[in-house]
């Protein structure tokens, strides 16, 4: 019999990255409302403190997931304050448009550092603490795994890579009783979409909403709270994303065959247009290994 939300969440010790706003913040508040004990990691201190207050003065840490030493220290601190860990949610992510040819390689590197390496560092640090029969890891990624759109190559590549990390970890932790899930997001009304598609290049080709309309944030939060309570292997938000992923090849073919009358103009704009990351990214201090390059 499936667990109720309260049975699956009450008393659970949950660590969430990217918890300062949007999905991370809303999910933390929802899980707290169902009796979970949450710990928060993120970049925006004031917002994190506000979320922590709303979650019963939950423990929180500033943490840039690109830096594995920060992740190790932050996870250890949260685990100590929570008295252990049952669930880790690797939610931190960033997006920015990037044409494959002529784009800035620094944008690709930044997105890989956050979405791929940040997810790996999070799972690596939290994994030993969730290695028990009630343990659960959730990697939040995107429906971009199933259909790759123009100007989103960096984001799509890291979405697929994060999925691969989740699938691998599921196999490696099965013998411990730990379950691992991957959450796939469609177009949800978050900064990732509103900022990511708010560019002159994106406006030229108008690929947003190709498969469906924008969904409210509530759709994602409801799907994730149910999936976490039941430690599901796959979580789709909204549900149509599951159908897209089951038909990946056909979906990509639809993308490829779509008429592209303004593609050349869009790419020309994208190569020179200054675009924002969907979450402001601080500069990391120079490391010894970097100074030798």
C-alpha positions as a LaTeX table, in Angstrom:
\begin{tabular}{lrrr}
\hline
Residue & $x$ (\AA) & $y$ (\AA) & $z$ (\AA) \\
\hline
Unk1 & 0.00 & 0.00 & 0.00 \\
Unk2 & 1.32 & 3.45 & $-0.92$ \\
Unk3 & 2.38 & 5.66 & 1.96 \\
Unk4 & 0.41 & 8.82 & 2.73 \\
Unk5 & 2.36 & 12.07 & 2.49 \\
Unk6 & 2.53 & 12.38 & 6.27 \\
Unk7 & 3.74 & 8.79 & 6.71 \\
Unk8 & 6.37 & 9.24 & 4.03 \\
Unk9 & 7.60 & 12.66 & 5.13 \\
Unk10 & 7.03 & 13.17 & 8.87 \\
Unk11 & 10.33 & 13.16 & 10.73 \\
Unk12 & 12.38 & 12.69 & 7.57 \\
Unk13 & 15.66 & 14.63 & 7.55 \\
Unk14 & 15.98 & 16.30 & 4.15 \\
Unk15 & 18.83 & 18.29 & 2.62 \\
Unk16 & 17.99 & 20.56 & $-0.34$ \\
Unk17 & 20.43 & 22.45 & $-2.55$ \\
Unk18 & 19.36 & 25.55 & $-4.46$ \\
Unk19 & 16.92 & 26.21 & $-1.62$ \\
Unk20 & 16.90 & 30.02 & $-1.59$ \\
Unk21 & 14.00 & 30.45 & $-4.00$ \\
Unk22 & 11.82 & 28.96 & $-6.68$ \\
Unk23 & 11.45 & 25.16 & $-6.59$ \\
Unk24 & 13.98 & 24.64 & $-3.78$ \\
Unk25 & 12.34 & 27.15 & $-1.45$ \\
Unk26 & 8.76 & 26.09 & $-2.21$ \\
Unk27 & 9.62 & 22.41 & $-1.82$ \\
Unk28 & 11.36 & 23.01 & 1.51 \\
Unk29 & 8.29 & 24.77 & 2.87 \\
Unk30 & 5.96 & 22.04 & 1.62 \\
Unk31 & 8.04 & 19.22 & 3.09 \\
Unk32 & 8.29 & 21.09 & 6.39 \\
Unk33 & 4.50 & 21.48 & 6.43 \\
Unk34 & 4.22 & 17.68 & 6.22 \\
Unk35 & 6.54 & 17.18 & 9.19 \\
Unk36 & 9.94 & 16.80 & 7.52 \\
Unk37 & 13.06 & 18.33 & 9.07 \\
Unk38 & 14.79 & 20.28 & 6.31 \\
Unk39 & 18.30 & 21.65 & 5.90 \\
Unk40 & 18.99 & 24.26 & 3.24 \\
Unk41 & 21.93 & 25.08 & 0.99 \\
Unk42 & 22.11 & 27.96 & $-1.47$ \\
Unk43 & 23.79 & 31.15 & $-2.64$ \\
Unk44 & 21.48 & 33.95 & $-1.50$ \\
Unk45 & 21.92 & 34.35 & 2.24 \\
Unk46 & 19.00 & 36.68 & 2.95 \\
Unk47 & 16.55 & 34.52 & 1.01 \\
Unk48 & 17.90 & 31.35 & 2.60 \\
Unk49 & 17.38 & 32.80 & 6.05 \\
Unk50 & 13.80 & 33.72 & 5.16 \\
Unk51 & 13.07 & 30.21 & 3.92 \\
Unk52 & 14.73 & 28.74 & 7.00 \\
Unk53 & 12.54 & 30.89 & 9.25 \\
Unk54 & 9.43 & 29.74 & 7.38 \\
Unk55 & 10.57 & 26.15 & 7.94 \\
Unk56 & 10.75 & 26.41 & 11.73 \\
Unk57 & 14.25 & 27.94 & 11.89 \\
Unk58 & 15.73 & 25.16 & 9.80 \\
Unk59 & 19.53 & 24.93 & 9.57 \\
Unk60 & 21.04 & 26.51 & 6.47 \\
Unk61 & 24.43 & 27.16 & 4.92 \\
Unk62 & 25.77 & 29.36 & 2.14 \\
Unk63 & 27.15 & 26.91 & $-0.41$ \\
Unk64 & 28.42 & 27.22 & $-3.97$ \\
Unk65 & 28.02 & 23.69 & $-5.31$ \\
Unk66 & 30.85 & 24.25 & $-7.81$ \\
Unk67 & 33.32 & 24.00 & $-4.92$ \\
Unk68 & 33.51 & 20.49 & $-3.49$ \\
Unk69 & 35.16 & 21.71 & $-0.28$ \\
Unk70 & 32.20 & 24.02 & 0.37 \\
Unk71 & 29.78 & 21.20 & $-0.39$ \\
Unk72 & 31.57 & 18.75 & 1.91 \\
Unk73 & 31.62 & 21.22 & 4.79 \\
Unk74 & 28.03 & 22.42 & 4.29 \\
Unk75 & 26.59 & 18.90 & 4.04 \\
Unk76 & 28.51 & 17.77 & 7.12 \\
Unk77 & 27.24 & 20.78 & 9.08 \\
Unk78 & 23.61 & 20.26 & 8.07 \\
Unk79 & 23.76 & 16.53 & 8.79 \\
Unk80 & 25.17 & 17.25 & 12.22 \\
Unk81 & 22.36 & 19.72 & 13.01 \\
Unk82 & 19.64 & 17.41 & 11.69 \\
Unk83 & 21.05 & 14.44 & 13.55 \\
Unk84 & 21.49 & 12.38 & 10.37 \\
Unk85 & 20.06 & 12.38 & 6.87 \\
Unk86 & 17.34 & 10.46 & 5.06 \\
Unk87 & 16.87 & 12.42 & 1.83 \\
Unk88 & 19.12 & 14.57 & $-0.34$ \\
Unk89 & 17.61 & 16.67 & $-3.13$ \\
Unk90 & 20.14 & 17.86 & $-5.71$ \\
Unk91 & 18.18 & 20.83 & $-7.02$ \\
Unk92 & 20.80 & 23.54 & $-7.64$ \\
Unk93 & 21.01 & 24.39 & $-11.32$ \\
Unk94 & 21.63 & 27.23 & $-13.73$ \\
Unk95 & 20.87 & 27.97 & $-17.36$ \\
Unk96 & 21.89 & 30.45 & $-20.04$ \\
Unk97 & 21.57 & 30.45 & $-23.79$ \\
Unk98 & 24.61 & 29.31 & $-25.74$ \\
Unk99 & 24.96 & 28.80 & $-29.50$ \\
Unk100 & 27.14 & 25.79 & $-30.21$ \\
Unk101 & 29.28 & 27.70 & $-32.72$ \\
Unk102 & 30.64 & 31.09 & $-31.73$ \\
Unk103 & 29.31 & 31.03 & $-28.18$ \\
Unk104 & 31.38 & 31.81 & $-25.09$ \\
Unk105 & 33.09 & 28.64 & $-23.75$ \\
Unk106 & 32.96 & 30.17 & $-20.27$ \\
Unk107 & 29.17 & 29.82 & $-20.33$ \\
Unk108 & 29.47 & 26.12 & $-21.11$ \\
Unk109 & 32.02 & 25.67 & $-18.33$ \\
Unk110 & 29.87 & 27.48 & $-15.79$ \\
Unk111 & 26.78 & 25.42 & $-16.59$ \\
Unk112 & 28.77 & 22.17 & $-16.43$ \\
Unk113 & 30.32 & 23.23 & $-13.12$ \\
Unk114 & 26.93 & 23.88 & $-11.50$ \\
Unk115 & 24.58 & 21.37 & $-13.09$ \\
Unk116 & 26.92 & 18.41 & $-13.51$ \\
Unk117 & 29.80 & 18.79 & $-11.08$ \\
Unk118 & 27.61 & 20.44 & $-8.44$ \\
Unk119 & 25.20 & 17.51 & $-8.59$ \\
Unk120 & 28.08 & 15.05 & $-8.37$ \\
Unk121 & 29.64 & 16.87 & $-5.39$ \\
Unk122 & 26.27 & 16.95 & $-3.62$ \\
Unk123 & 25.61 & 13.24 & $-4.10$ \\
Unk124 & 29.19 & 12.38 & $-3.19$ \\
Unk125 & 29.01 & 14.31 & 0.08 \\
Unk126 & 25.52 & 13.19 & 1.10 \\
Unk127 & 25.68 & 9.61 & $-0.16$ \\
Unk128 & 27.31 & 8.07 & 2.88 \\
Unk129 & 24.61 & 9.55 & 5.11 \\
Unk130 & 21.66 & 8.16 & 3.11 \\
Unk131 & 23.15 & 4.69 & 2.76 \\
Unk132 & 20.37 & 2.96 & 4.71 \\
Unk133 & 17.06 & 1.28 & 3.93 \\
Unk134 & 15.07 & 4.52 & 4.29 \\
Unk135 & 17.56 & 6.61 & 2.33 \\
Unk136 & 16.58 & 8.45 & $-0.82$ \\
Unk137 & 18.32 & 10.75 & $-3.30$ \\
Unk138 & 16.45 & 12.89 & $-5.82$ \\
Unk139 & 18.24 & 14.51 & $-8.73$ \\
Unk140 & 16.13 & 17.26 & $-10.27$ \\
Unk141 & 16.77 & 17.71 & $-13.97$ \\
Unk142 & 14.74 & 18.58 & $-17.07$ \\
Unk143 & 12.64 & 17.27 & $-19.92$ \\
Unk144 & 15.49 & 18.66 & $-22.02$ \\
Unk145 & 16.89 & 15.15 & $-21.55$ \\
Unk146 & 14.32 & 14.04 & $-24.13$ \\
Unk147 & 14.34 & 16.89 & $-26.65$ \\
Unk148 & 17.24 & 19.24 & $-27.28$ \\
Unk149 & 16.30 & 22.73 & $-28.43$ \\
Unk150 & 18.53 & 25.33 & $-30.14$ \\
Unk151 & 20.58 & 27.65 & $-27.90$ \\
Unk152 & 20.16 & 25.22 & $-24.99$ \\
Unk153 & 22.92 & 22.74 & $-25.81$ \\
Unk154 & 24.85 & 23.34 & $-22.59$ \\
Unk155 & 21.76 & 23.04 & $-20.41$ \\
Unk156 & 20.47 & 19.97 & $-22.25$ \\
Unk157 & 23.85 & 18.23 & $-22.06$ \\
Unk158 & 24.10 & 18.72 & $-18.32$ \\
Unk159 & 20.48 & 17.62 & $-17.84$ \\
Unk160 & 21.29 & 14.33 & $-19.55$ \\
Unk161 & 24.50 & 13.99 & $-17.54$ \\
Unk162 & 22.66 & 14.55 & $-14.26$ \\
Unk163 & 20.17 & 11.85 & $-15.24$ \\
Unk164 & 23.09 & 9.50 & $-15.87$ \\
Unk165 & 24.51 & 10.22 & $-12.41$ \\
Unk166 & 21.16 & 9.35 & $-10.88$ \\
Unk167 & 20.81 & 6.13 & $-12.82$ \\
Unk168 & 24.32 & 5.07 & $-11.87$ \\
Unk169 & 23.89 & 5.90 & $-8.21$ \\
Unk170 & 20.65 & 3.89 & $-8.12$ \\
Unk171 & 22.54 & 0.76 & $-9.13$ \\
Unk172 & 25.44 & 1.41 & $-6.77$ \\
Unk173 & 23.26 & 2.01 & $-3.69$ \\
Unk174 & 20.57 & $-0.60$ & $-4.24$ \\
Unk175 & 22.26 & $-3.16$ & $-2.00$ \\
Unk176 & 22.01 & $-0.69$ & 0.91 \\
Unk177 & 18.26 & $-0.28$ & 0.54 \\
Unk178 & 18.70 & 3.32 & $-0.65$ \\
Unk179 & 16.50 & 4.44 & $-3.51$ \\
Unk180 & 17.41 & 7.05 & $-6.10$ \\
Unk181 & 15.00 & 9.10 & $-8.16$ \\
Unk182 & 15.28 & 11.52 & $-11.05$ \\
Unk183 & 12.83 & 14.40 & $-11.37$ \\
Unk184 & 12.11 & 15.67 & $-14.87$ \\
Unk185 & 10.70 & 19.19 & $-15.25$ \\
Unk186 & 8.78 & 20.57 & $-18.19$ \\
Unk187 & 8.26 & 24.31 & $-18.61$ \\
Unk188 & 7.47 & 25.39 & $-15.05$ \\
Unk189 & 6.86 & 29.03 & $-14.13$ \\
Unk190 & 10.25 & 29.65 & $-12.52$ \\
Unk191 & 13.27 & 31.92 & $-13.04$ \\
Unk192 & 14.86 & 29.14 & $-15.08$ \\
Unk193 & 12.22 & 29.70 & $-17.75$ \\
Unk194 & 11.40 & 33.39 & $-17.36$ \\
Unk195 & 15.07 & 34.45 & $-17.44$ \\
Unk196 & 16.35 & 31.66 & $-19.69$ \\
Unk197 & 13.96 & 32.48 & $-22.53$ \\
Unk198 & 13.99 & 36.27 & $-22.01$ \\
Unk199 & 16.51 & 37.04 & $-24.73$ \\
Unk200 & 16.36 & 38.64 & $-28.15$ \\
Unk201 & 17.70 & 35.46 & $-29.75$ \\
Unk202 & 15.09 & 33.24 & $-28.08$ \\
Unk203 & 12.35 & 35.68 & $-29.05$ \\
Unk204 & 13.44 & 35.39 & $-32.66$ \\
Unk205 & 12.87 & 31.64 & $-32.87$ \\
Unk206 & 10.10 & 31.28 & $-30.24$ \\
Unk207 & 10.81 & 27.66 & $-29.27$ \\
Unk208 & 9.46 & 28.03 & $-25.73$ \\
Unk209 & 6.19 & 26.15 & $-25.35$ \\
Unk210 & 6.88 & 23.92 & $-28.33$ \\
Unk211 & 5.36 & 20.83 & $-26.72$ \\
Unk212 & 2.97 & 22.34 & $-24.16$ \\
Unk213 & 2.05 & 25.50 & $-22.29$ \\
Unk214 & 3.75 & 26.83 & $-19.15$ \\
Unk215 & 2.74 & 25.07 & $-15.93$ \\
Unk216 & 2.51 & 26.74 & $-12.50$ \\
Unk217 & 5.12 & 26.07 & $-9.83$ \\
Unk218 & 2.53 & 24.18 & $-7.78$ \\
Unk219 & 2.52 & 21.38 & $-10.37$ \\
Unk220 & 6.18 & 20.64 & $-9.71$ \\
Unk221 & 5.97 & 20.94 & $-5.94$ \\
Unk222 & 2.99 & 18.57 & $-5.73$ \\
Unk223 & 4.70 & 16.01 & $-7.96$ \\
Unk224 & 7.94 & 16.16 & $-5.99$ \\
Unk225 & 6.37 & 15.92 & $-2.53$ \\
Unk226 & 4.47 & 12.79 & $-3.57$ \\
Unk227 & 7.52 & 11.30 & $-5.25$ \\
Unk228 & 9.76 & 11.93 & $-2.25$ \\
Unk229 & 7.22 & 10.47 & 0.18 \\
Unk230 & 7.09 & 7.30 & $-1.92$ \\
Unk231 & 10.79 & 7.30 & $-2.94$ \\
Unk232 & 9.91 & 7.04 & $-6.60$ \\
Unk233 & 12.41 & 6.22 & $-9.33$ \\
Unk234 & 10.96 & 8.73 & $-11.81$ \\
Unk235 & 9.01 & 11.93 & $-11.14$ \\
Unk236 & 7.50 & 13.94 & $-14.00$ \\
Unk237 & 6.27 & 17.50 & $-13.64$ \\
Unk238 & 3.91 & 17.88 & $-15.36$ \\
Unk239 & 2.91 & 14.33 & $-16.28$ \\
Unk240 & 3.27 & 14.78 & $-20.05$ \\
Unk241 & 7.08 & 14.89 & $-19.62$ \\
Unk242 & 6.99 & 11.13 & $-19.04$ \\
Unk243 & 5.43 & 10.60 & $-22.45$ \\
Unk244 & 8.06 & 12.84 & $-24.04$ \\
Unk245 & 10.88 & 10.84 & $-22.50$ \\
Unk246 & 9.39 & 7.53 & $-23.59$ \\
Unk247 & 9.36 & 8.87 & $-27.18$ \\
Unk248 & 12.72 & 10.66 & $-27.12$ \\
Unk249 & 13.75 & 9.82 & $-30.66$ \\
Unk250 & 10.44 & 10.89 & $-32.16$ \\
Unk251 & 10.39 & 14.09 & $-30.09$ \\
Unk252 & 13.88 & 15.04 & $-31.24$ \\
Unk253 & 12.89 & 14.35 & $-34.83$ \\
Unk254 & 9.99 & 16.79 & $-34.45$ \\
Unk255 & 12.44 & 19.42 & $-33.21$ \\
Unk256 & 14.77 & 18.81 & $-36.15$ \\
Unk257 & 12.02 & 19.01 & $-38.77$ \\
Unk258 & 10.44 & 22.19 & $-37.45$ \\
Unk259 & 10.79 & 25.09 & $-39.95$ \\
Unk260 & 13.59 & 27.47 & $-38.96$ \\
Unk261 & 13.13 & 30.68 & $-41.00$ \\
Unk262 & 14.83 & 32.89 & $-38.41$ \\
Unk263 & 17.53 & 30.54 & $-37.12$ \\
Unk264 & 20.46 & 32.35 & $-38.79$ \\
Unk265 & 19.36 & 35.67 & $-37.34$ \\
Unk266 & 18.81 & 34.17 & $-33.90$ \\
Unk267 & 22.26 & 32.59 & $-33.83$ \\
Unk268 & 23.89 & 35.85 & $-34.97$ \\
Unk269 & 22.16 & 37.67 & $-32.12$ \\
Unk270 & 23.05 & 34.98 & $-29.58$ \\
Unk271 & 26.76 & 35.20 & $-30.39$ \\
Unk272 & 26.93 & 38.82 & $-29.26$ \\
Unk273 & 23.99 & 39.17 & $-26.88$ \\
Unk274 & 24.83 & 39.47 & $-23.19$ \\
Unk275 & 22.51 & 37.14 & $-21.31$ \\
Unk276 & 22.04 & 36.54 & $-17.61$ \\
Unk277 & 22.47 & 33.25 & $-15.85$ \\
Unk278 & 19.18 & 32.13 & $-14.36$ \\
Unk279 & 20.83 & 32.37 & $-10.93$ \\
Unk280 & 23.54 & 34.96 & $-10.28$ \\
Unk281 & 26.90 & 33.20 & $-10.04$ \\
Unk282 & 29.62 & 34.41 & $-7.64$ \\
Unk283 & 33.25 & 34.21 & $-8.60$ \\
Unk284 & 35.09 & 31.38 & $-6.88$ \\
Unk285 & 38.48 & 32.16 & $-5.34$ \\
Unk286 & 41.43 & 31.16 & $-7.49$ \\
Unk287 & 42.71 & 27.68 & $-6.68$ \\
Unk288 & 46.35 & 26.62 & $-6.97$ \\
Unk289 & 45.47 & 24.22 & $-9.78$ \\
Unk290 & 43.91 & 27.11 & $-11.74$ \\
Unk291 & 46.92 & 29.46 & $-11.35$ \\
Unk292 & 49.15 & 27.01 & $-13.22$ \\
Unk293 & 47.03 & 27.03 & $-16.36$ \\
\hline
\end{tabular}
